[in-house]
Amino acid sequence: MRSRLRSRSIAALVGAVAAAGLSAVTTTPASAAGAPTGINWDHVWNGTGVRVYVEEYGDIISVCDTSANGHSAFVTVDDWDLNISHYKATVSTGKGTCVTHRASQGGKYNLHEYSNIGLTFEGQGGQGSYAVNFINDH
């Protein structure tokens, strides 16, 4: 499934990228090697030292450290429609490890349906971050 962007969000993202000097982000197939197992991921994004997985059904978001560069990988999860910061997940256990959160944990991990969810992630110690978004429609 492809991520859908709203025109308002595209403008906000372009402005944020220009203002913050964010790096380009790449995508990989949802069946990428190294993904936490047992989930058919809706979205997978890669950056230097970091990979983020999203399964909309169950609001499952996983961030993985992909580089032995001495820096933690993290993702922040925000609701751009409601202007809510949900949470930040950080992987501090080294290359090849991940941190995963899901709606079943309740509270801040239970994302609003049909909202534009923004993710900011990085894995190289403040030397370049990435911003992406998706409509949480599952």
DSSP file with accessible surface (Angstrom, degrees, kcal/mol):
  #  RESIDUE AA STRUCTURE BP1 BP2  ACC     N-H-->O    O-->H-N    N-H-->O    O-->H-N    TCO  KAPPA ALPHA  PHI   PSI    X-CA   Y-CA   Z-CA
    1    1 A M              0   0  120      0, 0.0     2,-0.3     0, 0.0     0, 0.0   0.000 360.0 360.0 360.0 137.7    0.0    0.0    0.0
    2    2 A R        -     0   0  216      1,-0.1     2,-0.2    41,-0.1    41,-0.1  -0.634 360.0-109.7 -90.4 148.1    1.3    3.4   -0.9
    3    3 A S        -     0   0   42     -2,-0.3     2,-0.4   131,-0.1   131,-0.1  -0.513  30.3-144.3 -71.8 140.6    1.3    6.3    1.6
    4    4 A R        -     0   0  124     -2,-0.2     2,-0.4   131,-0.1   131,-0.2  -0.917  11.9-158.6-109.6 135.1   -1.2    9.0    0.7
    5    5 A L        -     0   0   81     -2,-0.4     2,-0.3   129,-0.1     3,-0.0  -0.891  11.2-136.0-113.5 140.8   -0.3   12.6    1.4
    6    6 A R     >  -     0   0   98     -2,-0.4     4,-2.3     1,-0.1     3,-0.3  -0.701  25.7-119.5 -88.3 148.3   -2.7   15.5    1.8
    7    7 A S  H  > S+     0   0  106     -2,-0.3     4,-2.1     1,-0.3     5,-0.2   0.883 114.6  54.2 -58.4 -37.6   -1.7   18.8   -0.1
    8    8 A R  H  > S+     0   0  149      1,-0.2     4,-2.1     2,-0.2    -1,-0.3   0.916 109.8  47.9 -62.2 -38.9   -1.6   20.7    3.2
    9    9 A S  H  > S+     0   0    2     -3,-0.3     4,-2.9     2,-0.2    -2,-0.2   0.867 107.1  55.4 -71.4 -35.9    0.8   18.1    4.6
   10   10 A I  H  X S+     0   0   75     -4,-2.3     4,-3.1     2,-0.2     5,-0.2   0.948 109.4  47.3 -61.4 -46.1    3.0   18.2    1.5
   11   11 A A  H  X S+     0   0   68     -4,-2.1     4,-2.5     1,-0.2    -2,-0.2   0.921 113.8  48.0 -61.6 -42.6    3.4   21.9    1.9
   12   12 A A  H  X S+     0   0   60     -4,-2.1     4,-2.5     2,-0.2    -1,-0.2   0.912 113.5  47.5 -63.9 -41.9    4.2   21.5    5.6
   13   13 A L  H  X S+     0   0   29     -4,-2.9     4,-2.9     2,-0.2     5,-0.2   0.937 111.7  49.3 -65.8 -45.0    6.7   18.8    4.9
   14   14 A V  H  X S+     0   0   91     -4,-3.1     4,-2.6     1,-0.2     5,-0.2   0.935 112.9  48.3 -60.4 -43.2    8.4   20.7    2.1
   15   15 A G  H  X S+     0   0   39     -4,-2.5     4,-2.6    -5,-0.2     5,-0.2   0.921 112.6  47.9 -63.1 -42.0    8.7   23.7    4.4
   16   16 A A  H  X S+     0   0   46     -4,-2.5     4,-2.6     2,-0.2     6,-0.3   0.912 111.9  49.9 -65.6 -40.7   10.1   21.6    7.2
   17   17 A V  H  X>S+     0   0   55     -4,-2.9     4,-1.6     2,-0.2     5,-1.0   0.945 113.7  45.2 -63.2 -45.7   12.6   20.0    4.9
   18   18 A A  H  <5S+     0   0   82     -4,-2.6    -2,-0.2    -5,-0.2    -1,-0.2   0.927 117.3  44.3 -64.5 -43.4   13.8   23.3    3.6
   19   19 A A  H  <5S+     0   0   92     -4,-2.6    -1,-0.2    -5,-0.2    -2,-0.2   0.880 123.0  34.3 -70.8 -37.8   13.9   24.9    7.1
   20   20 A A  H  <5S-     0   0   68     -4,-2.6    -1,-0.2    -5,-0.2    -2,-0.2   0.539  99.8-124.8 -98.0  -8.6   15.6   22.0    8.8
   21   21 A G  T  <5 -     0   0   57     -4,-1.6    -3,-0.2    -5,-0.2    -4,-0.1   0.894  41.4-174.0  67.1  37.7   17.8   20.7    6.1
   22   22 A L      < -     0   0   27     -5,-1.0   108,-0.2    -6,-0.3    -1,-0.1  -0.324  20.1-116.5 -67.4 150.4   16.4   17.2    6.4
   23   23 A S        -     0   0   48    106,-2.1   108,-0.4     1,-0.1    -1,-0.1  -0.358  33.4 -89.5 -83.3 163.9   17.9   14.5    4.3
   24   24 A A        -     0   0   91    106,-0.1     2,-0.3    -2,-0.1    -1,-0.1  -0.394  40.9-142.7 -70.3 149.1   16.3   12.5    1.6
   25   25 A V        -     0   0   49    106,-0.1     2,-0.3    22,-0.1    22,-0.2  -0.880   9.3-155.0-116.1 146.2   14.5    9.3    2.6
   26   26 A T  E     -A   46   0A  83     20,-2.0    20,-3.1    -2,-0.3     2,-0.3  -0.830   6.3-142.5-116.5 159.0   14.3    6.0    0.8
   27   27 A T  E     -A   45   0A 101     -2,-0.3    18,-0.2    18,-0.2     3,-0.0  -0.850  10.4-164.0-117.4 156.4   11.7    3.2    0.9
   28   28 A T        -     0   0   38     16,-1.2    16,-0.3    -2,-0.3     4,-0.1  -0.915  39.4 -79.0-130.3 161.9   12.2   -0.5    0.7
   29   29 A P    >   -     0   0   95      0, 0.0     3,-1.6     0, 0.0    14,-0.1  -0.282  42.8-117.8 -58.1 147.6    9.7   -3.3    0.1
   30   30 A A  T 3  S+     0   0   30      1,-0.3    11,-0.5    11,-0.1    13,-0.1   0.689 113.5  61.4 -64.3 -14.9    7.6   -4.2    3.1
   31   31 A S  T 3  S+     0   0  107      9,-0.1    -1,-0.3    13,-0.1     3,-0.1   0.096  78.5 153.1 -97.4  25.9    9.1   -7.7    3.1
   32   32 A A    X   -     0   0   20     -3,-1.6     3,-1.4     1,-0.1    -4,-0.0  -0.183  52.1-102.4 -60.0 143.2   12.6   -6.3    3.6
   33   33 A A  T 3  S+     0   0   90      1,-0.2    -1,-0.1     0, 0.0    -2,-0.0  -0.340 106.4  34.2 -62.2 143.8   15.2   -8.5    5.4
   34   34 A G  T 3  S+     0   0   67      1,-0.3    -1,-0.2    -3,-0.1    -2,-0.1   0.365  83.6 136.9  91.9  -5.3   15.8   -7.6    9.0
   35   35 A A  S <  S-     0   0   19     -3,-1.4    -1,-0.3     1,-0.1     3,-0.1  -0.429  70.5 -91.9 -70.8 146.7   12.2   -6.5    9.6
   36   36 A P    >   -     0   0   34      0, 0.0     3,-0.5     0, 0.0    -1,-0.1  -0.375  59.3-111.1 -53.7 138.0   10.6   -7.6   12.9
   37   37 A T  T 3  S+     0   0  135      1,-0.2     3,-0.1    -3,-0.1     0, 0.0  -0.280  85.8  34.9 -82.2 160.7    8.9  -10.9   12.0
   38   38 A G  T 3  S+     0   0   85      1,-0.2     2,-0.4    -3,-0.1    -1,-0.2   0.512  90.7 100.7  84.0   7.6    5.3  -11.9   11.7
   39   39 A I    <   -     0   0   43     -3,-0.5     2,-1.1    -4,-0.0    -1,-0.2  -0.981  64.1-142.7-128.4 136.6    4.0   -8.6   10.4
   40   40 A N        -     0   0  129     -2,-0.4    -9,-0.1    -3,-0.1   -10,-0.1  -0.788  35.7-142.9 -93.9  91.8    3.1   -7.6    6.8
   41   41 A W        -     0   0    6     -2,-1.1    14,-0.2   -11,-0.5   -11,-0.1  -0.305  16.3-158.5 -64.9 134.5    4.3   -4.0    7.0
   42   42 A D  S    S+     0   0   25     12,-1.7     2,-0.3     1,-0.2    13,-0.2   0.816  80.2  19.0 -76.7 -35.2    2.3   -1.3    5.2
   43   43 A H  E     - B   0  54A  10     11,-2.0    11,-2.6   -13,-0.1     2,-0.4  -0.999  59.3-177.5-140.5 141.4    5.3    1.2    5.1
   44   44 A V  E     - B   0  53A   6     -2,-0.3   -16,-1.2   -16,-0.3     2,-0.4  -0.984   9.0-176.3-139.5 126.1    9.0    0.8    5.4
   45   45 A W  E     -AB  27  52A  16      7,-2.7     7,-2.9    -2,-0.4     2,-0.4  -0.969   7.3-156.9-125.1 143.6   11.4    3.8    5.3
   46   46 A N  E     +AB  26  51A  17    -20,-3.1   -20,-2.0    -2,-0.4     2,-0.3  -0.920  16.2 163.6-118.8 144.3   15.2    3.9    5.4
   47   47 A G  E >   - B   0  50A  15      3,-2.9     3,-1.7    -2,-0.4     2,-0.4  -0.864  57.0 -60.9-140.3 176.9   17.7    6.5    6.4
   48   48 A T  T 3  S-     0   0   74     -2,-0.3    75,-0.6     1,-0.3    19,-0.1  -0.471 124.3  -6.2 -65.0 114.7   21.4    6.5    7.3
   49   49 A G  T 3  S+     0   0    5     -2,-0.4    17,-1.4    17,-0.2    18,-0.6   0.508 125.2  78.5  81.6   5.9   21.6    4.2   10.4
   50   50 A V  E <   -BC  47  65A   0     -3,-1.7    -3,-2.9    15,-0.3     2,-0.3  -0.998  48.5-172.9-149.8 145.8   17.9    3.8   10.8
   51   51 A R  E     -BC  46  64A  56     13,-1.8    13,-2.8    -2,-0.3     2,-0.4  -0.992  12.3-160.2-137.4 135.5   14.9    1.9    9.4
   52   52 A V  E     -BC  45  63A   0     -7,-2.9    -7,-2.7    -2,-0.3     2,-0.4  -0.966   3.8-166.0-120.8 133.3   11.2    2.5   10.4
   53   53 A Y  E     -BC  44  62A   1      9,-2.9     9,-2.4    -2,-0.4     2,-0.4  -0.934   2.6-168.6-116.9 142.1    8.4    0.1    9.9
   54   54 A V  E     -BC  43  61A   1    -11,-2.6   -11,-2.0    -2,-0.4   -12,-1.7  -0.995  13.5-178.1-134.2 128.5    4.6    0.8   10.1
   55   55 A E  E   > - C   0  60A  25      5,-2.7     5,-2.4    -2,-0.4   -14,-0.1  -0.983  14.2-160.8-117.0 110.6    1.7   -1.5   10.2
   56   56 A E  T > 5S+     0   0    3     -2,-0.5     3,-2.3     3,-0.2     2,-0.6   0.894  73.4  79.4 -62.8 -42.3   -1.4    0.7   10.4
   57   57 A Y  T 3 5S+     0   0  175      1,-0.3     3,-0.3     2,-0.1   -15,-0.0  -0.552 114.1   9.9 -69.6 112.9   -3.7   -2.1   11.7
   58   58 A G  T 3 5S-     0   0   35     -2,-0.6    45,-2.8    80,-0.3    46,-0.4   0.455 112.0-102.3  94.7  -0.1   -2.8   -2.1   15.4
   59   59 A D  T < 5 +     0   0    4     -3,-2.3     2,-0.6    43,-0.2    -3,-0.2   0.899  59.9 175.9  50.4  47.9   -0.8    1.1   15.1
   60   60 A I  E   < +C   55   0A  16     -5,-2.4    -5,-2.7    -3,-0.3     2,-0.4  -0.760   7.2 175.7 -90.9 121.2    2.5   -0.9   15.2
   61   61 A I  E     -CD  54 101A   4     40,-2.6    40,-2.4    -2,-0.6     2,-0.4  -0.995   4.3-175.9-128.1 127.7    5.6    1.2   14.7
   62   62 A S  E     -CD  53 100A   0     -9,-2.4    -9,-2.9    -2,-0.4     2,-0.4  -0.974   8.0-164.3-124.9 136.1    9.1   -0.2   14.9
   63   63 A V  E     -CD  52  99A   1     36,-2.5    36,-2.4    -2,-0.4     2,-0.4  -0.973  11.6-167.4-119.6 134.4   12.4    1.6   14.7
   64   64 A a  E     -CD  51  98A   6    -13,-2.8   -13,-1.8    -2,-0.4     2,-0.5  -0.960  21.9-129.2-126.0 142.7   15.6   -0.3   14.1
   65   65 A D  E     +C   50   0A   5     32,-2.5    31,-3.1    -2,-0.4    32,-0.3  -0.774  26.8 176.1 -85.5 123.6   19.3    0.7   14.3
   66   66 A T        +     0   0   47    -17,-1.4     2,-0.4    -2,-0.5   -16,-0.2   0.289  54.4  62.4-114.4   9.8   21.0   -0.3   11.1
   67   67 A S        -     0   0   38    -18,-0.6     2,-1.7     4,-0.2     3,-0.3  -0.997  66.3-139.9-142.6 137.0   24.5    1.0   11.6
   68   68 A A        +     0   0   89     -2,-0.4   -19,-0.0     1,-0.2    -3,-0.0  -0.463  63.9 125.5 -86.4  63.4   27.4    0.3   14.0
   69   69 A N  S    S-     0   0   51     -2,-1.7    -1,-0.2     2,-0.3     3,-0.1   0.332  82.2-108.3-107.5   6.0   28.1    4.0   14.2
   70   70 A G  S    S+     0   0   82     -3,-0.3     2,-0.4     1,-0.3    -2,-0.1   0.547  85.1 109.4  81.8   4.7   27.9    4.5   17.9
   71   71 A H        -     0   0   70     52,-0.3    -2,-0.3    -4,-0.3    -1,-0.3  -0.900  67.2-120.6-116.5 147.1   24.6    6.5   17.7
   72   72 A S        -     0   0   52     -2,-0.4    53,-0.6    -3,-0.1     2,-0.4  -0.437  23.0-133.2 -75.2 155.5   21.1    5.5   18.8
   73   73 A A  E     +E   91   0B   0     18,-1.5    18,-3.5    -2,-0.1     2,-0.3  -0.858  30.8 173.9-105.9 145.9   18.3    5.4   16.2
   74   74 A F  E     -EF  90 122B  42     48,-2.4    48,-1.8    -2,-0.4     2,-0.3  -0.977  22.3-158.2-147.8 162.5   15.0    7.0   17.0
   75   75 A V  E     -EF  89 121B   1     14,-2.1    14,-2.8    -2,-0.3     2,-0.4  -0.993   9.9-152.4-136.9 137.1   11.6    7.9   15.6
   76   76 A T  E     -EF  88 120B  32     44,-2.8    44,-1.7    -2,-0.3     2,-0.5  -0.920  12.3-151.9-105.0 142.3    9.1   10.5   16.9
   77   77 A V  E     +EF  87 119B   0     10,-3.2     9,-2.2    -2,-0.4    10,-1.5  -0.968  21.5 169.0-119.8 119.7    5.4    9.9   16.2
   78   78 A D  E     -EF  85 118B  31     40,-2.6    40,-3.0    -2,-0.5     2,-0.8  -0.949  36.0-130.2-131.4 150.1    3.1   12.9   15.8
   79   79 A D  E  >> -EF  84 117B   1      5,-3.3     5,-1.9    -2,-0.3     4,-0.8  -0.886  21.5-171.8 -97.8 107.3   -0.5   13.5   14.7
   80   80 A W  T  45S+     0   0   71     36,-2.7    -1,-0.2    -2,-0.8    37,-0.1   0.789  81.5  53.6 -73.3 -28.5   -0.2   16.4   12.2
   81   81 A D  T  45S+     0   0   42     35,-0.8    -1,-0.2     1,-0.2    36,-0.1   0.912 120.2  30.7 -70.7 -43.0   -3.9   16.8   11.8
   82   82 A L  T  45S-     0   0   87     34,-0.2    -2,-0.2     2,-0.1    -1,-0.2   0.404 104.7-124.1 -97.0  -0.1   -4.6   17.2   15.6
   83   83 A N  T  <5 +     0   0  153     -4,-0.8     2,-0.4     1,-0.2    -3,-0.2   0.932  60.1 147.2  54.9  50.8   -1.2   18.8   16.4
   84   84 A I  E   < -E   79   0B  63     -5,-1.9    -5,-3.3     0, 0.0     2,-0.7  -0.969  45.8-145.4-120.1 130.4   -0.4   16.1   19.0
   85   85 A S  E     -E   78   0B 100     -2,-0.4    -7,-0.2    -7,-0.2     3,-0.1  -0.861  20.7-178.9 -89.8 116.9    3.0   14.7   19.8
   86   86 A H  E     -     0   0B  18     -9,-2.2     2,-0.3    -2,-0.7    -8,-0.2   0.966  46.9 -50.2 -82.7 -61.4    2.5   11.0   20.6
   87   87 A Y  E     -E   77   0B  17    -10,-1.5   -10,-3.2    22,-0.1     2,-0.4  -0.991  34.1-122.7-167.4 169.1    5.9    9.6   21.5
   88   88 A K  E     -E   76   0B 121     -2,-0.3     2,-0.5   -12,-0.2   -12,-0.2  -0.997  21.4-161.2-124.2 129.7    9.5    9.1   20.7
   89   89 A A  E     -E   75   0B   5    -14,-2.8   -14,-2.1    -2,-0.4     2,-0.4  -0.962  10.1-168.4-112.4 128.9   11.0    5.5   20.5
   90   90 A T  E     -E   74   0B  63     -2,-0.5     2,-0.6   -16,-0.2   -16,-0.2  -0.960  15.3-152.5-122.7 134.4   14.7    5.2   20.8
   91   91 A V  E     +E   73   0B   0    -18,-3.5   -18,-1.5    -2,-0.4     3,-0.1  -0.915  26.3 159.5-101.9 115.3   16.9    2.1   20.0
   92   92 A S        +     0   0   90     -2,-0.6    -1,-0.1   -20,-0.2     3,-0.1   0.192  52.6  86.1-121.2  16.7   20.0    2.3   22.2
   93   93 A T  S    S-     0   0  101      1,-0.3    -1,-0.1     4,-0.0     5,-0.1   0.251  93.3-108.1-105.9  11.6   21.1   -1.4   22.1
   94   94 A G    >   -     0   0   29     -3,-0.1     3,-1.6     3,-0.1   -29,-0.4  -0.139  57.5 -13.9  98.4 173.9   23.1   -1.3   18.9
   95   95 A K  T 3  S+     0   0  139      1,-0.2   -29,-0.2    -3,-0.1     3,-0.1  -0.173 122.7  21.8 -54.1 136.0   23.0   -2.3   15.2
   96   96 A G  T 3  S+     0   0   65    -31,-3.1     2,-0.3     1,-0.3    -1,-0.2   0.462  98.1 111.9  86.0   2.9   20.4   -4.9   14.3
   97   97 A T    <   -     0   0   44     -3,-1.6   -32,-2.5   -32,-0.3    -1,-0.3  -0.786  45.2-165.0-110.9 156.9   18.1   -4.2   17.3
   98   98 A a  E     -D   64   0A  46     -2,-0.3     2,-0.4   -34,-0.2   -34,-0.2  -0.912  16.8-145.6-136.3 159.9   14.7   -2.6   17.2
   99   99 A V  E     -D   63   0A  38    -36,-2.4   -36,-2.5    -2,-0.3     2,-0.4  -0.996  23.1-169.1-124.8 132.9   12.1   -1.0   19.5
  100  100 A T  E     -D   62   0A  44     -2,-0.4     2,-0.3   -38,-0.2   -38,-0.2  -0.975   8.8-176.8-128.8 137.4    8.4   -1.6   18.7
  101  101 A H  E     -D   61   0A  27    -40,-2.4   -40,-2.6    -2,-0.4     2,-0.3  -0.943   7.0-175.6-128.1 154.0    5.2    0.0   20.1
  102  102 A R    >   -     0   0   92     -2,-0.3     3,-2.2   -42,-0.2   -43,-0.2  -0.962  40.8-104.2-147.8 160.5    1.6   -0.7   19.3
  103  103 A A  G >  S+     0   0   17    -45,-2.8     3,-3.0    -2,-0.3     7,-0.2   0.804 111.6  71.8 -55.8 -32.4   -2.0    0.5   20.1
  104  104 A S  G 3  S+     0   0  104    -46,-0.4    -1,-0.3     1,-0.3     3,-0.1   0.691  85.8  66.9 -63.1 -13.6   -2.5   -2.4   22.5
  105  105 A Q  G <  S-     0   0   95     -3,-2.2    -1,-0.3     1,-0.2    -2,-0.2   0.601 102.3-148.5 -78.7 -11.5   -0.1   -0.7   24.9
  106  106 A G    X   +     0   0   29     -3,-3.0     3,-2.0    -4,-0.2    -1,-0.2  -0.004  53.7  47.7  77.0-179.4   -2.8    2.1   25.1
  107  107 A G  G >  S+     0   0   69      1,-0.3     3,-1.9     2,-0.2    -1,-0.2  -0.163 121.1   8.8  52.5-126.4   -2.5    5.8   25.7
  108  108 A K  G 3  S+     0   0  111      1,-0.3    -1,-0.3    -3,-0.1    -2,-0.1   0.658 126.5  61.6 -63.0 -17.4    0.0    7.6   23.5
  109  109 A Y  G <  S+     0   0   40     -3,-2.0     2,-1.0    -7,-0.1    -1,-0.3   0.605  82.5  86.9 -86.0 -11.8    0.6    4.5   21.4
  110  110 A N  S <  S-     0   0   90     -3,-1.9     2,-0.1    -7,-0.2    -1,-0.1  -0.772  73.2-156.7 -91.1  98.8   -3.1    4.3   20.2
  111  111 A L        -     0   0    3     -2,-1.0     2,-0.2     1,-0.1   -53,-0.1  -0.427  21.2-100.2 -80.5 150.6   -3.1    6.6   17.2
  112  112 A H    >   -     0   0   82     -2,-0.1     3,-1.1     1,-0.1    24,-0.2  -0.455  38.4-114.9 -70.1 138.0   -6.2    8.3   15.8
  113  113 A E  T 3  S+     0   0   83      1,-0.2    24,-0.2    -2,-0.2     3,-0.1  -0.451  95.7  13.5 -72.0 145.7   -7.8    6.7   12.8
  114  114 A Y  T 3  S+     0   0  155     22,-3.5     2,-0.3     1,-0.2    -1,-0.2   0.623  97.2 131.8  64.0  16.9   -7.9    8.7    9.6
  115  115 A S    <   -     0   0    9     -3,-1.1    21,-2.8    21,-0.4     2,-0.9  -0.665  67.1-111.6 -94.6 156.2   -5.3   11.1   10.9
  116  116 A N  E     - G   0 135B   0     -2,-0.3   -36,-2.7    19,-0.2   -35,-0.8  -0.777  37.0-158.7 -86.1 106.0   -2.2   12.2    9.1
  117  117 A I  E     -FG  79 134B   0     17,-3.0    17,-1.9    -2,-0.9     2,-0.4  -0.799   2.5-157.1 -95.3 123.6    0.6   10.7   11.2
  118  118 A G  E     -FG  78 133B   0    -40,-3.0   -40,-2.6    -2,-0.5     2,-0.4  -0.837   5.1-165.0-102.1 137.3    4.1   12.3   10.8
  119  119 A L  E     -FG  77 132B   0     13,-3.0    13,-2.3    -2,-0.4     2,-0.4  -0.982   6.1-172.7-120.8 132.3    7.3   10.4   11.6
  120  120 A T  E     +FG  76 131B  38    -44,-1.7   -44,-2.8    -2,-0.4     2,-0.3  -0.994  20.7 168.0-119.8 129.1   10.7   12.0   12.1
  121  121 A F  E     +FG  75 130B   0      9,-2.2     9,-2.6    -2,-0.4     2,-0.3  -0.965  12.5 165.5-143.7 157.5   13.6    9.6   12.4
  122  122 A E  E     -F   74   0B  13    -48,-1.8   -48,-2.4    -2,-0.3     7,-0.1  -0.977  19.0-171.1-164.6 162.1   17.4    9.5   12.4
  123  123 A G        +     0   0    0    -75,-0.6   -52,-0.3     5,-0.4   -54,-0.2   0.106  69.6  77.1-148.0  25.0   20.3    7.2   13.3
  124  124 A Q  S    S-     0   0   32      4,-0.3     3,-0.4   -54,-0.1   -51,-0.1  -0.037 104.5 -92.5-134.8  37.4   23.5    9.2   13.0
  125  125 A G  S    S-     0   0   40    -53,-0.6   -52,-0.1     1,-0.2    -3,-0.0   0.882  88.4 -43.6  63.7  43.3   23.7   11.4   16.1
  126  126 A G  S    S+     0   0   62      2,-0.2    -1,-0.2     1,-0.1     3,-0.2   0.632 105.8 118.9  81.1  15.0   22.0   14.5   14.9
  127  127 A Q  S    S-     0   0  136     -3,-0.4     2,-0.1     1,-0.3    -2,-0.1   0.201  86.7 -15.9 -99.9  17.3   23.8   14.6   11.5
  128  128 A G        -     0   0   15   -105,-0.1    -5,-0.4     2,-0.0    -1,-0.3  -0.257  62.7-159.2 149.1 122.3   20.6   14.4    9.4
  129  129 A S        -     0   0   28   -109,-0.2  -106,-2.1    -3,-0.2     2,-0.3  -0.735  10.1-137.8-117.9 170.5   17.0   13.4   10.1
  130  130 A Y  E     -G  121   0B  10     -9,-2.6    -9,-2.2    -2,-0.3     2,-0.4  -0.939   7.9-159.2-128.3 145.9   14.1   12.3    7.9
  131  131 A A  E     +G  120   0B  13   -108,-0.4     2,-0.3    -2,-0.3   -11,-0.2  -0.997  20.9 154.3-131.5 130.5   10.4   13.2    7.8
  132  132 A V  E     -G  119   0B   9    -13,-2.3   -13,-3.0    -2,-0.4     2,-0.3  -0.890  17.3-161.1-140.3 169.3    7.6   11.1    6.3
  133  133 A N  E     -G  118   0B   7     -2,-0.3     2,-0.3   -15,-0.2   -15,-0.2  -0.980   6.6-173.1-152.1 164.9    3.9   10.8    6.9
  134  134 A F  E     -G  117   0B   1    -17,-1.9   -17,-3.0    -2,-0.3     2,-0.6  -0.977  32.7-109.8-152.3 156.8    1.0    8.5    6.2
  135  135 A I  E     -G  116   0B  17     -2,-0.3     2,-2.0   -19,-0.2   -19,-0.2  -0.848  29.6-137.4 -90.8 120.9   -2.8    8.5    6.7
  136  136 A N        +     0   0    1    -21,-2.8   -22,-3.5    -2,-0.6   -21,-0.4  -0.519  47.4 148.6 -80.9  80.3   -3.7    6.0    9.4
  137  137 A D              0   0   30     -2,-2.0    -1,-0.2   -24,-0.2   -24,-0.1   0.191 360.0 360.0-107.0  19.3   -6.7    4.5    7.7
  138  138 A H              0   0   72    -82,-0.1   -80,-0.3    -3,-0.0   -79,-0.2  -0.919 360.0 360.0-113.2 360.0   -6.6    0.9    9.0
